[in-house]
Structure formats: C-alpha cells, structure tokens
Amino acid sequence: MYFVRDTLVMHDIHVANKIYKLIVENAARARLKVVRIVTIDLGSVEEHGADITAENLDFNLKMLGQDFFPKDIQIKINRVMGSDWKLVSISGD
C-alpha cells in the first residue's frame, strides 16, 4: 500500500488503472512513443467509500506508468461537476 500525506491511496488504484489503460491505448493509436501531457476531468468519483482526490490519482497514474511515462510527465487534473471522470487528451512525441 502507498501513502501520500498520511492518506491511503490504494482505493484510487482501480480508477487510475482504467485511465492508464486508456492512455496507453490512445498513445498506441496515435503512434506516440512518449506521452508528455495527460489531461483528465475528474468529478466527484467515489471508489470503495471514499472520494478520489486529484493528488492520489496523479500519484497512482505515475506509479502505474513508471516504465511508460517519462519522469517529467505532466498530468493535469481538472476538477469538474458531476460524478465521473474523462480522459480529455494526451500529447507527446
């Protein structure tokens, strides 16, 4: 299990994994070798009884993508109204 500022982030891993898989699929379709920027809209998403935070989602995505993302990946998470998330865009080389 991983902790960020004493907050358990394991419950966020399921959503992060779904988003990570979409990033990899979209990168392959776009023939990107390196993903440099990811933009996500994040509403009030509850996973296992707790609201997913932008900080934990960022941490989990970077952890899942440690062998795929460059060290300087920019993950932009916009808090939006609603109760869902959306992969808005990816860009890279």
Stockholm file with secondary structure:
# STOCKHOLM 1.0

chainA/1-93         MYFVRDTLVMHDIHVANKIYKLIVENAARARLKVVRIVTIDLGSVEEHGADITAENLDFNLKMLGQDFFPKDIQIKINRVMGSDWKLVSISGD
#=GR chainA/1-93 SS CCEETTEECGGGHHHHHHHHHHHHHHHHHTTCSCEEEEEEEECCCEETTEECCHHHHHHHHHHHTTTTSCTTCEEEEEECSSSCEEEEEEEEC
#=GC SS_cons        CCEETTEECGGGHHHHHHHHHHHHHHHHHTTCSCEEEEEEEECCCEETTEECCHHHHHHHHHHHTTTTSCTTCEEEEEECSSSCEEEEEEEEC
//
